[in-house]
Amino acid sequence: MTIHPGKIIVPVAAIALFLLLFPLIREASALEKTITGADGAPMALVPEGEFIMGLKPGEPLSELNPVRKVYLKTYYIDIYEVTNARYRACIDAGACTLPSWNVDYPSTLHEEGKGWYFDPKMENYPVVGCTWRQAVDYCRWAKKRVPSNAEWEKAARGADGRTYPWGSEWDGKRANWDDGGKADGFKKLAPVGSFPAGQSPYGAMDMAGNVREWTDNLVVRGGSWYSRPITLRAGDPGHEYIVERDDDMGFRCVMDVGPEEPSH
């Protein structure tokens, strides 16, 4: 075979493979990086593929979420936690009920949170005090669903197994956590999106801290304004909550790419 200078010879097999994959490549590239959900909330694309889930051997609580590779299909996730204003729209539509709050603590530590939903200055704060079922009802009303454990974790940490949404090193200024407001500027709850430097690789905000978030197996993930840094790790297994509601617990929703309906 004579190779002429300036000409590139492409094997027939490579051409055939490209033609086979082209529809999939075109479909993936056609998806918008951000969209607006039926509830008006912005959502970020989490592309199909493997990601590193869990904690490495020797890390605290790694036995509850061992490191492994997990494959997920493409989905969208809310960029922000569901706010009081958006949850109120669901109540007004008759699809949601008023948040409830944990009443099992004898102290008054959590009493303040009972008024946050009704405070007109806190429209853009995460709704708190919702049970898992209330989170499911909201997401269904918004034509979405509560994320799986794996979907939540991939959206929080990306594909490379980083410790926090922003990377592997702790930075107390990138999240709302339990430091009394010294580093993060908030003693308790913060408006959604207050820490853009702490966003995940896909652009999801507040996936470390602010409020813990429901997943579809009744586990809350991500830590909150009342949590220490170890709980804000993206791979932290979270908690199966016996008390189903609290003023540091919220949620966000995900949406499948395609015609599938929510399964809850």
C-alpha positions in Angstrom: 0.0 0.0 0.0 1.3 3.4 -1.0 0.9 6.2 1.6 0.7 9.6 0.0 2.2 12.5 1.9 -0.5 14.7 3.4 -3.2 12.0 3.4 -4.6 10.3 6.4 -5.7 6.7 6.1 -8.6 5.7 8.4 -9.1 2.0 8.9 -12.5 0.7 7.8 -13.2 -0.8 11.3 -12.7 2.7 12.9 -15.2 4.2 10.4 -17.7 1.5 11.2 -17.3 2.0 14.9 -17.8 5.7 14.6 -21.0 5.2 12.6 -22.2 2.8 15.2 -21.6 5.2 18.1 -22.5 8.5 16.3 -26.2 8.4 17.3 -25.2 8.0 21.0 -22.6 10.7 20.8 -25.1 13.0 19.1 -27.7 12.3 21.7 -25.3 13.0 24.6 -24.1 16.3 23.0 -27.7 17.4 22.4 -28.5 17.4 26.1 -28.4 20.8 27.7 -26.0 21.2 30.6 -28.7 23.0 32.6 -32.5 23.0 32.3 -35.5 24.3 34.2 -37.7 21.8 35.9 -41.5 21.8 36.0 -41.3 23.6 39.4 -39.2 26.3 37.9 -36.0 25.1 39.6 -32.7 25.0 37.7 -31.3 21.5 37.2 -27.8 20.3 36.2 -26.9 17.5 33.9 -25.0 14.5 35.4 -23.8 12.5 32.4 -23.9 8.7 32.0 -20.9 6.7 33.1 -19.0 5.2 36.0 -17.9 7.1 39.1 -16.0 6.2 42.3 -18.5 5.7 45.1 -17.7 5.1 48.8 -14.8 5.5 51.2 -11.4 3.9 51.0 -10.4 1.2 53.5 -9.3 2.8 56.8 -11.5 5.9 56.4 -14.0 6.4 59.2 -17.3 4.6 58.4 -15.9 3.0 55.2 -17.4 -0.3 56.3 -20.9 1.3 55.7 -20.0 2.6 52.3 -17.0 0.7 50.8 -15.3 2.1 47.8 -16.4 0.8 44.4 -17.2 1.8 40.9 -20.8 2.4 40.1 -22.4 3.0 36.6 -25.3 5.3 36.3 -27.4 6.5 33.4 -27.7 10.2 32.6 -30.0 12.3 34.8 -30.6 15.9 36.0 -30.4 17.0 39.6 -31.7 20.2 41.2 -28.8 22.7 41.4 -30.3 24.0 44.7 -32.0 22.5 47.7 -35.8 22.9 47.5 -36.7 26.3 49.0 -39.5 27.4 51.2 -40.9 29.4 48.2 -41.0 26.4 45.9 -42.4 24.1 48.6 -45.1 26.6 49.2 -46.1 26.4 45.6 -46.6 22.7 46.0 -48.8 23.3 49.0 -50.8 25.9 47.1 -51.4 23.4 44.4 -52.8 20.9 46.9 -50.0 18.3 46.3 -48.0 18.9 49.5 -48.6 19.4 53.2 -47.1 21.7 55.7 -43.6 20.8 57.0 -43.5 19.2 60.4 -40.7 19.3 62.9 -39.0 17.0 65.3 -40.7 17.3 68.7 -38.8 14.6 70.5 -35.9 16.8 71.7 -36.6 18.1 75.2 -34.3 21.1 74.7 -35.2 24.3 72.8 -32.2 23.9 70.5 -34.4 23.2 67.4 -37.4 25.3 68.3 -36.3 28.3 66.1 -36.5 26.2 63.0 -40.2 25.7 63.3 -40.7 29.4 62.3 -38.4 29.4 59.3 -41.0 28.2 56.8 -43.3 31.1 57.8 -40.6 33.8 57.8 -41.1 36.0 54.6 -37.4 36.8 54.7 -36.5 33.1 54.3 -38.2 32.4 50.9 -34.9 31.4 49.4 -33.8 29.2 52.3 -34.1 25.4 52.1 -37.4 24.1 53.4 -36.7 22.0 56.5 -38.8 19.7 58.7 -40.1 17.6 55.8 -40.5 13.9 56.2 -39.3 11.5 53.5 -42.8 11.1 52.3 -43.2 14.8 52.0 -40.0 15.0 49.9 -41.4 12.2 47.7 -44.7 14.0 47.2 -43.0 17.3 46.3 -40.7 15.7 43.7 -43.6 13.8 42.2 -45.6 17.0 41.9 -42.6 18.6 40.2 -42.4 15.6 37.7 -39.2 14.4 39.3 -38.2 12.0 42.0 -36.0 11.7 45.1 -32.4 10.7 44.2 -31.0 7.3 44.9 -28.0 7.1 47.2 -25.7 6.6 44.2 -27.2 9.4 42.2 -26.9 11.8 45.1 -23.2 10.9 45.7 -22.2 11.1 42.1 -23.8 14.6 41.8 -21.9 15.6 44.9 -18.4 14.4 44.1 -18.1 13.8 40.4 -16.5 10.8 38.8 -13.1 11.0 40.4 -13.8 10.0 44.0 -13.0 13.4 45.5 -13.7 13.8 49.2 -15.7 17.0 49.0 -17.6 18.5 46.1 -14.8 21.0 45.5 -11.9 18.6 45.9 -9.9 16.5 48.4 -8.9 19.1 51.0 -11.2 20.5 53.6 -12.1 24.2 53.3 -14.5 25.6 56.0 -15.3 28.6 53.8 -16.9 26.5 51.1 -19.8 25.0 53.0 -22.2 25.8 55.8 -21.3 23.6 58.8 -21.2 23.6 62.6 -18.5 26.2 63.4 -20.8 28.9 64.9 -20.4 31.0 61.8 -16.7 31.7 62.3 -15.5 30.5 58.8 -18.7 30.1 56.8 -20.5 33.2 58.1 -23.7 31.5 59.1 -24.6 30.3 62.6 -27.5 28.2 61.3 -29.3 27.9 58.0 -28.1 29.8 54.9 -29.9 30.8 51.7 -29.4 28.3 48.9 -26.4 28.9 46.7 -24.5 30.9 49.3 -21.3 28.9 48.7 -20.6 28.9 44.9 -16.9 28.0 45.6 -18.2 24.8 47.1 -20.2 23.6 44.1 -19.8 20.1 42.7 -18.2 19.3 39.4 -21.6 19.4 37.8 -22.6 22.7 39.3 -24.8 21.4 42.2 -24.7 23.8 45.2 -24.7 23.0 48.9 -24.2 19.3 48.6 -21.9 19.5 51.6 -23.6 21.2 54.5 -26.5 23.6 55.0 -29.1 20.8 55.2 -28.9 17.0 55.1 -30.9 15.6 52.1 -33.2 12.7 51.7 -32.4 9.9 49.3 -34.8 7.2 48.1 -33.8 4.6 50.7 -34.7 6.9 53.7 -31.1 7.9 54.3 -30.1 11.6 54.7 -26.8 12.6 53.1 -24.4 15.5 52.9 -24.2 16.9 56.5 -25.7 20.3 57.5 -25.2 23.5 59.4 -25.3 21.4 62.5 -22.6 18.9 61.3 -18.9 18.5 61.6 -16.5 18.2 58.6 -16.4 14.3 58.7 -20.1 14.2 57.9 -19.7 16.6 55.0 -17.6 14.1 53.1 -19.4 13.2 49.8 -18.8 9.5 50.6 -20.1 9.7 54.2 -22.9 7.0 54.4 -25.3 9.4 56.1 -28.0 8.3 58.5 -31.1 6.2 58.5 -33.2 8.6 60.5 -35.4 7.3 63.3 -36.8 10.8 64.0 -38.1 11.6 60.5 -37.8 15.4 60.5 -35.6 18.1 61.8 -34.6 21.7 61.1 -31.4 20.7 59.5 -33.0 18.2 57.0 -34.1 19.1 53.5 -34.0 17.6 50.0 -33.6 18.1 46.3 -34.9 16.2 43.4 -33.6 14.4 40.3 -35.2 13.8 36.9 -34.5 11.0 34.4 -33.6 11.7 30.8 -36.3 10.2 28.7 -40.0 9.4 29.2 -39.7 7.3 32.4 -42.1 8.2 35.1 -41.0 8.5 38.8 -41.2 5.1 40.5 -42.3 6.2 44.1 
